[in-house]
Amino acid sequence: MELNIIFSVLILIISVVIHEISHGYTAYLLGDPTAKLAGRLTLNPIKHVDLFGSILVPFLLALFPGGFIIGWAKPVPYNPYNLKAGKWGPAIVAAAGPLSNLSLALIFSMLFRLVVTNVSLVYLAPLLLSVILINVVLAVFNLTPVAPFDGAKILSACLPASWRRAEAFLNSNQWWLILLVILVMSSLLSPIATIITRVLTGA
């Protein structure tokens, strides 16, 4: 049981690191060198790991029944005024994070399909399944349209000007909204992620 928790937290750390690098690298491609100058375009986890969000929270959540874990890394800095894509720049940078997790889930789901058909490799199936599920959870959770989640920046770019007051309200009241989102998503996220994982793996 303890080994499963350690593996899950390690998978989570790697996944959130890739998530943050994707933000920074996308910003760099759009003309903003802030993340690169800060040394954040690296796979070195020390540069990204948040002690509370990447280690303590996942370990504590893993102790609860169901093994539902979530976490985060240090946000990668970027300057939206340097981005070439106008109002869509922040949305593109934001979308890169969840897309990186969905890409990982897709890649490992292909490996999962190969492994389950090979008797000598089938023992790897549970590990691959954990990678897929954790990355799907991260993608769905980060697409929540409330600041500071990635979904908020994506939604902001899509909203008409007449909705800006509603956006400002959501951003100014983000702490109680985040708490509400976590409470709601804790009961909804697991089944949603499980359904997506089953679609990807065919399991």
C-alpha positions, 0 to 999 in steps of 0.5 A: 500500500505504501509503495503504491502511494509513493508511486502515485505521488512520484507520477503526480510530481512528474506530471505537474512538472511537465504541466508547468514546463508546457506553460513556460515553453508555450509562452516562450514560443509566443515570444515571452522569455520569462520562464526561460530566464527564470530557469523553469524550462527544465525537467529538474523537479527541484525547480518546480516542486512545491513542498505543500502542493506537490508532496504534502497534499498528495500524500495526505489525500492518498491516505483517504479511502479511494486514493484520490490525489491531486496536486500542483507545482510552482506556477511558471512565470510569464509576461502576458504583454510579451505574447504575440497572440494578443488576447488569446496569448494567455489562453493558449499558454493556459491550455498548454498545461491540461493538453500536456496531461491529456497527451501523456494520458493518450501516450500511456493509454496506447502503451497500456493497450499493448501491455495488456495483450502481452502476458510477459508485460501485463504486470506493468498495466496497473502502473500505466493505468495510474499514469493515465488516471492521474494525468486525466484528473490533472487535465480536468481539474485544471480546466475548472473555469475559476481563477487561478485554474487554467480554465479561467484564462481560457474562459476569459479569452472566450467571454464577450466584453459584456461578461467582464464584470462576471469575470471580475467577480469570479476572480475577486472571490476566487478563494471561496469559489476555489473551496467550493470547486474543490468540494464539488469536484472531489465528488465529481472528478473521480468518476469523470476521470474514470470514464475518460480513462476507460475510453482511452484504455478500452478497459 
